[in-house]
Amino acid sequence: MALPIYLGLVHHPIYNKNNEIITTAITNFDIHDIARTSRTYDIKRYFIIHPHESQTMLAKEIMNYWQHGYGGEYNPDRREAFSVLDIKADIKSAVEYITECEGSKPLIVTTDARTFPNTISYKNMRDQIDLSGRPCLILFGTGWGIEKSVMEEFDYILEPIYGPGDYNHLPVRAAVAIILDRLLGEKWWES
């Protein structure tokens, strides 16, 4: 991996199944599983992006248990996975953090089950990550996806993940694992 890669799990503004804009809840599974996947793929920081203090306090309580409490003593691997976790109120705050840390604004990439004018293939995005000279922030939406006007502000939108059938609604944890492997995993096809 040429430059630092960051990941964000976006909880607002998100569509629900009725195409209304909502804020989704933080889930324990997303905190744990995406932290473990992020650490496996050497993600520099995994941001839980949520605007509501009641939800971020819950996430901080879970993080504290695994980083500083008995959970971290009992399971040091989980403590290490949680070392990449951070909480930001919005996407802008995550971008500002990365820009300050890295000295340049990141490429902002997201995912969706639909295609857009700036949709990019995994191969081309992998090349962009290697050659762009910029850090990269990969954003994943919860619910039924990130609101369209916000999506239009991003540099790239990754092509949908297609299975052999016509069903296309992966849980975000599965999408994170598949996409990070496609973008950052071993180049098994070259061996």
C-alpha positions as CSV (number, residue, x, y, z in Angstrom):
1,M,0.0,0.0,0.0
2,A,1.6,3.2,-1.2
3,L,-0.2,5.8,1.0
4,P,-2.4,5.8,4.2
5,I,-5.9,4.4,3.7
6,Y,-8.7,5.5,6.1
7,L,-12.2,4.1,6.4
8,G,-15.4,5.7,7.5
9,L,-18.8,4.2,8.4
10,V,-21.4,6.9,7.7
11,H,-24.6,7.0,9.7
12,H,-26.0,10.3,8.4
13,P,-27.3,11.4,6.0
14,I,-28.6,8.0,5.0
15,Y,-31.6,6.7,3.1
16,N,-34.1,4.3,4.7
17,K,-36.1,1.7,2.7
18,N,-38.7,4.4,2.0
19,N,-36.1,6.7,0.5
20,E,-36.3,9.1,3.4
21,I,-33.2,10.7,4.9
22,I,-32.5,9.4,8.4
23,T,-29.7,8.8,10.9
24,T,-29.0,5.1,11.5
25,A,-27.9,3.6,14.8
26,I,-24.4,2.5,15.6
27,T,-24.3,-1.3,16.0
28,N,-21.9,-3.3,18.2
29,F,-21.3,-5.7,15.3
30,D,-20.2,-2.9,13.0
31,I,-17.8,-1.6,15.6
32,H,-16.1,-4.9,16.3
33,D,-16.1,-6.6,12.8
34,I,-15.1,-3.5,10.8
35,A,-12.3,-2.7,13.3
36,R,-11.0,-6.2,12.9
37,T,-11.2,-6.1,9.1
38,S,-9.6,-2.6,9.2
39,R,-6.7,-3.8,11.3
40,T,-6.2,-6.8,9.0
41,Y,-5.9,-4.6,5.9
42,D,-3.7,-2.0,7.7
43,I,-6.2,0.8,7.6
44,K,-4.7,3.8,9.4
45,R,-8.0,4.9,11.1
46,Y,-11.5,3.6,11.1
47,F,-14.0,6.4,11.7
48,I,-17.5,5.8,13.0
49,I,-19.2,8.9,11.6
50,H,-22.3,9.8,13.6
51,P,-23.8,13.2,14.6
52,H,-25.7,12.3,17.7
53,E,-23.9,12.4,21.1
54,S,-26.1,9.6,22.6
55,Q,-24.9,7.2,19.9
56,T,-21.3,8.3,20.1
57,M,-21.3,7.9,23.9
58,L,-22.5,4.3,23.5
59,A,-19.7,3.7,21.0
60,K,-17.1,5.3,23.3
61,E,-18.3,3.0,26.1
62,I,-17.8,-0.1,24.0
63,M,-14.5,1.2,22.8
64,N,-13.3,1.9,26.3
65,Y,-14.2,-1.6,27.5
66,W,-12.1,-3.2,24.7
67,Q,-9.2,-0.6,24.7
68,H,-8.8,0.0,28.4
69,G,-11.1,-2.3,30.4
70,Y,-11.3,-6.0,31.1
71,G,-12.2,-6.8,27.4
72,G,-8.8,-5.6,26.3
73,E,-7.0,-7.6,29.0
74,Y,-9.0,-10.7,28.2
75,N,-8.7,-10.4,24.4
76,P,-5.5,-8.4,23.4
77,D,-6.2,-9.1,19.7
78,R,-9.5,-7.2,20.0
79,R,-7.8,-4.4,21.8
80,E,-5.3,-4.1,18.9
81,A,-8.2,-4.1,16.4
82,F,-9.9,-1.3,18.4
83,S,-6.6,0.8,18.2
84,V,-7.6,2.0,14.8
85,L,-11.1,3.3,15.9
86,D,-12.1,6.9,16.1
87,I,-15.4,8.8,16.2
88,K,-16.2,11.9,14.1
89,A,-19.5,13.8,13.9
90,D,-19.5,14.1,10.1
91,I,-17.5,13.4,6.9
92,K,-16.1,16.9,6.9
93,S,-14.4,16.3,10.3
94,A,-12.9,13.0,9.1
95,V,-11.5,14.8,6.0
96,E,-10.1,17.6,8.1
97,Y,-8.4,15.1,10.4
98,I,-6.8,13.2,7.5
99,T,-5.7,16.4,5.8
100,E,-4.0,17.6,9.0
101,C,-2.3,14.3,9.6
102,E,-1.2,13.6,6.1
103,G,-0.6,17.1,4.7
104,S,-3.0,16.7,1.8
105,K,-6.7,16.2,1.3
106,P,-7.6,12.6,0.7
107,L,-9.2,11.0,-2.3
108,I,-12.8,10.3,-1.2
109,V,-14.2,7.1,-2.4
110,T,-17.5,5.4,-1.5
111,T,-19.6,2.4,-2.4
112,D,-23.1,1.9,-3.7
113,A,-25.2,-0.8,-5.2
114,R,-26.0,1.6,-8.0
115,T,-23.8,3.2,-10.7
116,F,-23.0,6.9,-11.1
117,P,-21.1,9.0,-13.7
118,N,-18.0,8.8,-11.5
119,T,-18.2,5.0,-10.9
120,I,-14.8,3.3,-11.0
121,S,-13.8,-0.3,-11.3
122,Y,-11.9,-2.0,-8.5
123,K,-8.8,-2.5,-10.7
124,N,-8.8,1.2,-11.6
125,M,-9.3,2.3,-8.0
126,R,-6.5,0.0,-6.9
127,D,-4.3,1.8,-9.4
128,Q,-5.5,5.2,-8.2
129,I,-4.6,4.3,-4.6
130,D,-1.1,3.2,-5.7
131,L,-0.4,6.2,-8.0
132,S,-2.4,9.2,-6.8
133,G,0.1,10.5,-4.3
134,R,-2.8,11.2,-1.9
135,P,-4.2,9.5,1.1
136,C,-7.5,7.8,0.6
137,L,-10.8,7.8,2.6
138,I,-13.1,4.9,1.8
139,L,-16.6,5.6,3.0
140,F,-19.3,3.0,3.6
141,G,-23.0,3.9,4.1
142,T,-25.4,2.2,6.4
143,G,-29.1,1.7,5.9
144,W,-30.0,2.0,2.2
145,G,-27.0,4.2,1.4
146,I,-25.6,7.7,1.6
147,E,-27.8,10.6,0.4
148,K,-27.3,11.3,-3.3
149,S,-26.1,15.0,-3.1
150,V,-23.5,13.9,-0.6
151,M,-22.4,11.1,-2.9
152,E,-22.0,13.5,-5.8
153,E,-19.3,15.4,-3.8
154,F,-17.0,12.3,-3.7
155,D,-14.1,11.7,-6.1
156,Y,-15.1,8.2,-7.0
157,I,-17.9,5.7,-6.4
158,L,-16.8,2.0,-6.6
159,E,-18.8,-0.2,-8.9
160,P,-21.4,-2.4,-7.2
161,I,-20.4,-5.9,-5.9
162,Y,-22.2,-8.4,-8.0
163,G,-22.9,-12.0,-7.1
164,P,-24.0,-14.6,-9.5
165,G,-27.7,-13.9,-8.9
166,D,-29.8,-10.7,-9.0
167,Y,-30.0,-10.0,-5.3
168,N,-27.8,-7.1,-4.3
169,H,-28.1,-5.9,-0.6
170,L,-25.0,-7.0,1.3
171,P,-24.6,-6.2,5.0
172,V,-22.0,-3.4,5.3
173,R,-19.6,-5.6,7.2
174,A,-19.5,-8.0,4.3
175,A,-19.1,-5.2,1.8
176,V,-16.2,-3.7,3.8
177,A,-14.3,-7.1,3.8
178,I,-14.9,-7.8,0.1
179,I,-14.0,-4.2,-1.0
180,L,-10.8,-3.9,1.2
181,D,-9.6,-7.3,-0.2
182,R,-10.2,-6.2,-3.8
183,L,-8.4,-2.8,-3.2
184,L,-5.7,-3.7,-0.8
185,G,-5.4,-7.5,-0.6
186,E,-2.8,-9.8,-2.0
187,K,-2.5,-9.8,-5.8
188,W,-3.2,-13.5,-6.0
189,W,-3.8,-13.3,-9.7
190,E,-0.2,-12.4,-10.3
191,S,1.3,-15.5,-8.7
